[in-house]
Amino acid sequence: MTNSLNHVRSLPRFSDEVQKLLEAGTDPWARRRRLDRIDAAAPPRDTFGDVVAERMEYLKASGRRSPTLSKNKWLLEDLAAPLACRPIAEISADEILQLLKQIETSGKWETARRLRGAIGTVFKHAMLTSRVKRDPTFLLHGALLPRSVHRREAITDEIRLGQLMVSIDEYVNWVIRAALQFLALTMARPGDIRMMRRSEINFEEALWRIPAERMITRRQHDVPLSRQALKVLKEVWPISECGEFVFPIIRSIRKPLAKNALNSALRRMGYARHEMTPFGFRTSASTILNARGFNSDVIEAALARQEANNEVRPAYNRATYWRERVELMQAWADLLDEFKMRSLQPHVETAATPIRRNFGRVSGCYT
């Protein structure tokens, strides 16, 4: 022991920590070997579950919306649970593929693809924190079944769209009728229509301000309101004045419309799933307006499709295109009125599916 200490003391340089150990009569190398044995016996701290926890904390700190957090939690903590206790540096591409194939063979192809992407984000986080040197999910590109493409079914024929708008105008349920009218007029997402609060509407400025937490881009989005859209709001405003939501359910003003309410209404009007969906109104507007020669950049700005990671472009579009967007929304509302008038002309022939009108039923009492 004495010879070892004398040898260390004879070294020209050593750290303050080593100096303190030497002065206390402790062999620093023997202490290091003892600590290494303790570390080797301890459970690994860099498991896949450890990195997942850090990744989830990062998502929360970056302001991700609750649905995004819930989806990542389900993918990484539930579906990827078999990897949780494994040291992340020891997980191979084959091990991940086996997990993904189990999900894929159960018929959940899209879930398997999403899980591969989510696991990849965990490994990228581990690479940034020097736990691993590579992302094994990169080797799995092409290993799963091809992605199935889900189109947003929509009516892009002007006469047929006019017939649909006539059917909506005749729909019995006033909440559904107004919500579908407003959906068509504003090119908004169905979820934003359902959850729209009265506090978001500014009648004086003819403006609907969608808060950032409800937007996919996580940025506030202002929607200019046409004369027709304002008329719809003014018709429902007195009926919903005691509640929070502009379009509440019939039975209670304290709850928003159900998620499938608008979709079910379209089915009752005779439109099959492959013909029209609530999201399809955005596609209808985009297709028809582009075909008529409107500015595509203004259309994209109206649809709020700016990239979420672009800090400059959303503000630029808001400042540059606001006047054009106001004009576009009014032009689109006027076109919808024109389509309705044209569809009512007796000589118009169209391949539209026969429409069952006045099929919406109101049950229960409005309280």
N, C-alpha and C positions, 0 to 999 in steps of 0.2 A: 504493500500500500504506500509506504514512504517513498520507494523508488519511483512509483507511478506519479506521485504528486511532484516529486523533484523534477521528473521529466517534463511535466506540464508547465511547471514554473519556469523551466529553462527556455520555453518557447518564446520567440520574440513578440508575438502578438496573441492576444486572446480577449474575448469580450468581457464586459463588466460582469455579466452573469457568471461566467466561468471564474472570474477573479473572486467574486463573493463566495462561490462554492469552495474554492481553494483555501481562502482565509478561514472558512468554517471547518476545514479538514475533511472535505467530501471530495471523492473522486468524481468529476463531472461526467466522464465517459461511462463509468459504472451506473451512474444515475440515469443517463440517457438510455442505456440498454434496458434498465428496469422499467422506465416509462414506455419504451417500445413494446415490451412484453405485455404491459397493461393495456396499451392501445390495441394490440393484436387480439387480446381476449375480449375486448369490449365489442358490443354490437356495431355493425357498420353504420356510419352516420350519413353516408351519401347513397341512400337507397332511392329507388324510383319514387317511392312515396314521399320522401323528404323533399325532392326536387319539385314534385307536384304541388306540395304545400307552398313552396316558395313561388311557384308559378301562379297559383291562385291568389296569393297575397299581392303579387304584381298586378294581376288583372283588376283586383279591387282598387288598388291605389291609383291605377290609370283611369278610373272612372267608368269601367265597363258596365253596361246595363245589367239588371238582374237576370233577364233571360239568358244573356251570354254567360254569366257566372254559373247559372244553374245547368246550362248545357255542358260547360266544361267540367263541372263537378260530376255530372252523370257519366261523362265519357272517361275521365281520368281517374276518378275515385271508385266508381261502380264497375264499369265495363273493364277497366284495366286493373282491377283489384289483384289478379294473379301476379302482377309485376311489382306490387307495392313494396314488398319486403326484400326484393332482389337488389343487390348493389348495382347501381345504374351502369357502372363501367363494365359489368359482366353480362349485360343483356345483349343478346345477339339478334340479328335480323331474322333468323329462323325462328327464334322464340316468339318474336312479335308476330311473325307471319302465321304461326300456329294459332295464336289468339285471334287474329283477324279472320282466319279461315273458319273458325268455329262460329263466329258471328255471321259470316257471309253464307255459310251452308244452311243457316237457319232461315234464310230468305231476306236478311237485313243487309242488302248490298250497300246501300248508301250509308248506313250506320258504320259499317266496316271501313268505308273510305274516310269518313269523318274521324273515326278513332285513329286511323293511321296518321292523319294530319295533326290531331291533337297530341299524340305521342311524340310526333316530330317536334312540336313546339317545346315539349319538355326537354328533349335532348338538345335542342338549340340553346335553351336556358342553361343546361349542364355544360355545354361547350363554352359559353360565355363566362361561367364560373369555374372553369378549369377542372371539371370533374371527368369529362370524357373528351376524346379527340375527334370523334366523328359521330354522325347521326345515322344509325342503322336503317331508319325508315327510308332514307334516300335510295337504298338498294331495292326497295319494295315497289317502286314505281312500275306499273304494268303488271304487278303480281295479282291484283284483284280484278274482278269482272268490271267491264267498262261502265262508266257512269250512265245512268238512264236520264235522258233529257226530259224535263217536265215543262211543257209549254204553258204559258198563261193563255188559256183559250179566250178568244175575244172576237167580237163582231167588228169587222172592218169595212163592211159594205154600208154606205151611208143610209140607204133606204131601210135596210134591216135594223140599223141602229136607231133610226127614227121610229120604227115600229116598237122597238123595245122601250123607248122613252115614253111612247103613248101608253103602253101597258103599265109602266111604272106610275104614270100620272093617274091611272084608274085603279091602282092597288088600294085595297080597303084600309089596311093597317096604316094609320097616319104616321107612325114613327118610322116604319120600314120605308114607306113611300118617300118621306122627306129625306131620310138618310141616303137612299139610292139616288134621288135627284141631286143631292149635294155631292155625292161621290162622283157622279158623272160630270158635274159642272166644275169641280175643283181639281180633278186628276189626282186626288190624294190616295193614300193607301187605306184599305178598309179598316185596319186597326186604328188609324188616326181618326177616322170618322166615328167609330164606335166610342172611343175614349175622349172625344172632344169635350172640353169643359166650357161652360158659359163665359168664364173669365178670360178665355183665349180670344174672344171675338171683340173687335173694335168696329162698331157700326159707323162711327164718324169718319174713320180712315178707310172703311171698306176692307178690313184686314183680318185675317185669321193667323195668329201667331202660335205655331206648334212648338212646344218647349223641347229643348235639346234631349232630355231624357227619353223622349218617345221617338226620336229620329234615329234611323240606322247610322247616319253620319255623325250622331251625337252632337249636332249643332242645331241651333234654333233655325226654324224655317218659316218664313212669312209667305202666306198665300193671299194674293190679291183676290177680292171677291167681286164677281160680276153683278150686274143688276139682278139677274135671275137668281144667283146664289143668295144675295141679300133678301130677296123676296121669300125664298124657302125658309130662311132663318126667322124672319119676322112672323111667318105664319105659325111656327112651332114655339117661338119664344115665350108667349104668355102661358102656354100649357106646361112648359118645363121650368117655369120661373122659381118654383119652390125647391128645386133640386140643384145638383152640381153639373149633371151631364146635359148636353144639348139634345141628345137622342137617347132617352132612358127607355127601359122596357115598359111595356104597357101596364104591368101590375104594380110597378113601383118606380118613382122618380129618382130613387137613391141608387139604382143599379144601371149600368150601361147595357146596351144591346148585347145579346149573346154572340159568341164568336161565329156561329154558323147561321145567324139570323138572316143576313143579306143573301147568303148562298141559297138557303132554303126558299127564300122569296122568289129568286130567279127560277128555281125548279117548279114552284107552284104556278109561275106564269108560263110554263111550258118550255123553258130553255134547259136543255140537257147539259150535263157537265162538260161535254166536249164542244159545246157551242159558246157558252159564256160563263164567266166567273166574276166575282166582285173585283178581283185584281185586273180583270180584262178591260175595265173601263180605261185604265191607264194606257194599255196597249192600243185600244181603239183610238184614243185621242192622239197618241204619238204617231200612229200609222197614217191616220187621215190628215193630220196637220202637216206632216212631212210630205205626203203626197200632194198636198195643195200648195207647197212651196214656202211654208213658213220657215223662219230661221231655226235650224236644228239646235243651235246652241241655246236659244231662248227656250225651246221645248224641253231640252235636258235640264235647264235651270228650273223650269216650272215643275218638273217631275222630281226634283231634289235628288238627282243622281250623282252629285259631286262626290269625288273620292274622299273618304273619311280621313286619310292621312295627308291631305293637302291643306296646309294652313292658310294659303293665300287665295286660292281660286274661289272658294265659297264666298268670301267677302267681296272679291272682285266681281263675281257674277251678280251678287245682290246689288252692288252699286251700279254696275254697267247695264244690267238687263231689267231693272225694276220697271221702268216705264214701258219697255217692250213686253214684259210679262203681264202688266196690267192690260195692255191692248190685246195680248194673246188670249187671256182668259175671257175677256169680253167677246172677242171674235169667236172663240170656241162655244160659248154659251149661245151666241146668235146662230151659229151653225147647227147646234142641236135643235133649236127651234125650227130652223129651216128643214132639217131632216124630218122632223115630226110632220110638218105641213106637207112635204112631198110624199111621205108614206101614207097619208090619208087621201091622196088623190086616187079616184076609182080606177084610172087606167094604168096605174103603176103595177108592174108585174115583178115579182121577186121570188127567189127560191127559199124564202124564210120559212121556218117551221111554224105551223099553225099555232096561234097564241090563245091560251085559255085566259080570258080576262076576268077580273073581279073574283079571283079565286082565293085571295087572301082573307082569312077569317080573323076576327077579333074576339078573343075569349077573355072572360074575366072583366073586372072593373078597374078603371084607372084611379089610383089613389095617390 
